[in-house]
Amino acid sequence: MWPTNSPDLNPVDYKIWGVLQERLYKTSIKDVDELRRRTAEEWDKPDKHIIDKAVGDWRKRLRACVAAGGERFEVNPRCEH
């Protein structure tokens, strides 16, 4: 059951959320309403390069998962950049 639920195989989990978080916290956030507003704004302006990179990384992660027979696997971070 691990691979299908793994954040390592979900581009949003391993790439997109990190980028979104960096953008959100560039400046301080005063309250939950501002966090919600800024999250919606940032989510609506995706950077195609980031999405393309996440999909490219996803293919590498899928290959690593298959090579490991669906068991736990490691992805070399240097290979993803």
C-alpha positions in Angstrom: 0.0 0.0 0.0 2.9 2.4 0.5 3.7 3.5 -3.1 0.2 4.6 -4.0 -0.1 6.7 -0.8 3.5 7.9 -0.9 4.1 11.7 -1.0 7.3 10.7 -2.9 5.1 9.8 -5.9 2.8 12.9 -5.7 4.2 15.9 -7.6 2.1 18.3 -5.4 3.5 16.8 -2.2 7.2 16.7 -3.2 7.5 19.8 -5.3 4.5 22.1 -5.7 3.7 22.6 -2.0 7.3 23.4 -1.2 7.4 26.1 -3.9 4.0 27.5 -2.8 5.2 27.6 0.8 8.3 29.5 -0.2 6.2 32.1 -2.0 3.6 32.4 0.9 6.2 33.0 3.6 8.4 35.5 1.8 6.8 38.1 4.1 5.0 37.5 7.4 1.3 36.6 7.4 -0.9 38.4 10.0 -3.8 36.0 10.2 -5.6 33.0 8.8 -7.7 35.1 6.4 -4.5 36.5 4.9 -3.0 33.0 4.6 -6.1 31.8 2.8 -6.2 34.8 0.4 -2.5 34.5 -0.4 -2.7 30.7 -0.9 -5.5 31.1 -3.4 -3.6 33.9 -5.2 -0.4 31.9 -5.5 -2.2 28.7 -6.4 -3.9 30.5 -9.3 -0.6 31.6 -10.8 1.4 28.5 -11.4 4.8 28.7 -13.0 4.9 26.3 -16.0 8.6 25.6 -15.5 7.9 24.4 -11.9 5.1 22.1 -13.1 7.1 20.7 -16.0 10.0 20.0 -13.5 7.7 18.3 -11.1 6.3 16.1 -13.9 9.9 15.3 -15.0 10.9 14.4 -11.4 7.7 12.3 -11.1 8.9 10.1 -14.0 12.2 9.5 -12.3 10.4 8.7 -9.0 8.1 6.2 -10.7 11.1 4.5 -12.4 12.8 4.2 -9.0 9.6 2.8 -7.4 9.3 0.2 -10.2 13.0 -0.7 -9.9 12.5 -1.2 -6.1 9.6 -3.6 -6.8 7.1 -1.1 -5.2 9.1 -1.2 -2.0 10.7 1.8 -0.3 13.1 3.7 -2.6 15.4 6.6 -2.5 15.7 9.3 -5.2 19.0 11.0 -5.6 18.2 14.7 -5.2 21.0 15.7 -7.6 19.3 13.7 -10.3 16.2 15.8 -10.0 17.8 19.2 -10.7 
